[in-house]
Amino acid sequence: MNNSVIVQGVSKQYGSKKQPVVALSDISLDIATGELFGLIGPDGAGKTSLFRILTTLLLADKGSATVAGYDVVKEYKAVRKIVGYMPGKFSLYQDLTVEENLHFFATIFHASVADNYHLIKDIYEQIAPFKDRRAGKLSGGMKQKLALCCALIHEPKVLFLDEPTTGVDAVSRNEFWDMLQLLKKKGITIIVSTPYMDEASRCDRVALIQNGRILQVNTPEAIISGFTQPLYAVKAPGMLSLLKQLHNTPGVLAAYPFGEYHHAVMQPGVSLPFLGKDAEVKAVTPNIEDCFIQLMQHHA
């Protein structure tokens, strides 16, 4: 079974030749069959452009890509039959009920809900009590689950999920990722994009992307282990002035806001000096977001 996704030197730009806007720049990826792969980056990084190319909705300016062995340009009809795509914006028919949407999307792919119900059973049972409700009247989490069911109902080999958890509550986000782990066990290759750095840990491997460029591809654990500098979380009254103070402190390689704290990256072997009696300082373990910021500064 070949459910892999291979991208080689894909580039895409918008706008005119005089004022081009680079969406993707020489992107290469090799995603294995059955892998849960994350494309991690902020808005405007190029995630959606890459997804649209891989699902045959957009032509690249250069480079090539295959999905489950099919060329996305030369064999686009075959690709469309074997991929599931859940765009970032809810795109189902809002005036149709939950059940009507599901049957409609099954019919498009000459499938039936009954034939592939085993694939969506665990997800659909959570929204079945609302099967007669119009899709536009569902909550964010319910819309998300319905969209996933519709993307799966034709039993795709490769599933593309473009920022599927944006705008939903924390509980729904966690439930969604639990569902992806169950789908992964069925042998489906899953590629999910997200701006949420904490979701990277739920993936087998991730690609960190910024300004259309891949900064690093590896397991979340390997990316974090590559962050070797001492890291401190710092908080004090007057956070703006504290950040300026950190930027001017000898031995501080980088300082940036991080939730209710600032994070300070130190030179190896150098401790953070005294910052005042009201400052709270503690050594912390880096996460994917710290690594991403470090890579951004390195590639700036």
Order of alpha helices (4+ residues) and beta strands (2+ residues): beta-beta-beta-alpha-beta-beta-alpha-beta-alpha-alpha-alpha-beta-alpha-beta-beta-beta-alpha-beta-alpha-beta-beta-beta-alpha
